[in-house]
Amino acid sequence: MDKVIVIGRNPLELLGLKTLLKTGFEVIVDTSDVWDALDKIKKFAPNIVLLDANLNGGHDLAEFSGDIKEVCPDTKVMWLLSEEDEETELAALKCSIDGCVLKTDINHLPRALKLIQEEEVYFPGSFLKKWLNKIVSLVEARDSDDTAQLSEREKEIVEQVRAGKTNQEIAEYLYISVETVKTHLKNVRRKMNLKRVRQLSYSSSADVQS
């Protein structure tokens, strides 16, 4: 049976977690200082460590998670969050833990622990949606900055490239020669610091030659 060490400060919450997980896991709860807990983790080598993100004492949760990975590289680390908090969520993404579960969705915890044991990761759907939207916004902003320095004609050609058009098709659509298209694409590559025109494409099927 997989071993799980749960580290937190609230005895009642820890008891509830132990009851929730007892049918599928061997559960050890710990309310000691996190550095004492690290020695226990090293001793028992659990499959999973579940950390309450509300650990007090000024401990850096990301740093502590890294220490766990250092002493037990194969151990999975999951955080238990009281609420959605962007600062904590960003820290979770940066330190590459194996997942997070909200206390409001605590019934999802057994399934989440099984998933990370199968080399998957688990984050709340709302968490993923929020950060994927942020990534999309960043990419769109970057693309906007990249194309701001292009001429109107160059922007038209970039749009056609991203639509999957060939040089010949672009030339026919814009009533210009293929050589003119190639010249514009060369300028686009230089301005946007691209090695290949294909880097412009949103679709891997784009058949564009420079």
BELHUTA-V319371 format. One record per helix or strand of 2 or more residues. SS is the DSSP state (@ for helix, = for strand). FROM is the first residue (numbers start at 1). TO is the last residue. If there is no record, write none. Layout:
ss=SS from=FROM to=TO
ss=SS from=FROM to=TO
This chain:
ss== from=3 to=7
ss=@ from=11 to=21
ss== from=26 to=30
ss=@ from=34 to=44
ss== from=48 to=52
ss=@ from=61 to=71
ss== from=76 to=81
ss=@ from=86 to=94
ss== from=99 to=102
ss=@ from=103 to=117
ss=@ from=125 to=147
ss=@ from=152 to=162
ss=@ from=167 to=174
ss=@ from=178 to=192
ss=@ from=197 to=200
